[in-house]
Amino acid sequence: MVLRARPGRDEAEQAVVHRLVAARKAPKVLVERCWMVELSWDGWLVSQIADEVEVQSEDGASLAAPLQSLGA
């Protein structure tokens, strides 16, 4: 099963995600999730994202699951 985040709704949503990825004072969990969404938008698979973000594939899939259920 291939998990991917849905494409950004519009330029504004994509800008918010990109801004959060670059944020220095945002919570780490939020920054990592936004980073995973950006990587998914770029076509990366869960295992590739997990390697890049340095989490286990199961953790990456479990972090991606709430995003999938929200349609993110």
C-alpha positions as CSV (number, residue, x, y, z in Angstrom):
1,M,0.0,0.0,0.0
2,V,1.4,3.4,-1.0
3,L,0.6,6.3,1.3
4,R,0.7,9.8,-0.1
5,A,-0.5,13.1,1.1
6,R,-3.2,14.7,-1.0
7,P,-1.9,17.6,-3.2
8,G,-2.2,21.0,-1.6
9,R,-5.6,22.6,-2.1
10,D,-4.1,25.9,-3.3
11,E,-1.0,28.0,-3.3
12,A,-1.9,29.4,0.2
13,E,-2.0,26.0,1.8
14,Q,1.2,25.0,0.1
15,A,2.8,28.2,1.4
16,V,1.7,27.5,4.9
17,V,3.2,24.0,4.9
18,H,6.4,25.3,3.4
19,R,6.6,28.1,5.9
20,L,6.1,25.6,8.8
21,V,8.9,23.3,7.4
22,A,11.3,26.3,7.6
23,A,10.0,27.5,11.0
24,R,12.5,27.7,13.8
25,K,10.1,28.2,16.7
26,A,7.3,25.8,15.7
27,P,6.8,22.5,17.6
28,K,9.2,19.8,16.3
29,V,6.3,17.3,15.7
30,L,4.5,19.9,13.5
31,V,7.6,20.7,11.5
32,E,8.3,17.0,10.9
33,R,4.7,16.3,9.8
34,C,4.8,19.3,7.4
35,W,8.2,18.1,6.1
36,M,6.7,14.6,5.5
37,V,3.7,16.2,3.7
38,E,6.1,18.2,1.5
39,L,8.2,15.1,0.7
40,S,5.0,13.2,-0.1
41,W,3.9,16.0,-2.5
42,D,7.3,15.6,-4.2
43,G,6.5,11.9,-4.8
44,W,8.5,10.3,-2.0
45,L,7.3,6.9,-0.6
46,V,6.8,6.4,3.2
47,S,10.0,4.3,3.5
48,Q,12.0,7.0,1.8
49,I,10.4,9.7,4.0
50,A,11.1,7.7,7.1
51,D,14.8,7.4,6.1
52,E,15.1,11.1,5.4
53,V,13.3,12.2,8.6
54,E,15.2,9.4,10.5
55,V,12.2,7.6,11.9
56,Q,11.2,3.9,11.5
57,S,8.9,3.1,8.6
58,E,6.2,2.0,11.1
59,D,6.5,5.4,12.9
60,G,6.4,7.2,9.6
61,A,3.3,5.3,8.5
62,S,1.7,5.9,11.9
63,L,2.4,9.7,11.6
64,A,1.1,9.7,8.1
65,A,-2.2,7.8,9.1
66,P,-3.8,10.9,10.7
67,L,-2.9,13.0,7.7
68,Q,-4.5,10.4,5.4
69,S,-7.7,10.2,7.5
70,L,-7.9,14.1,7.4
71,G,-7.3,14.0,3.6
72,A,-4.0,15.8,4.1
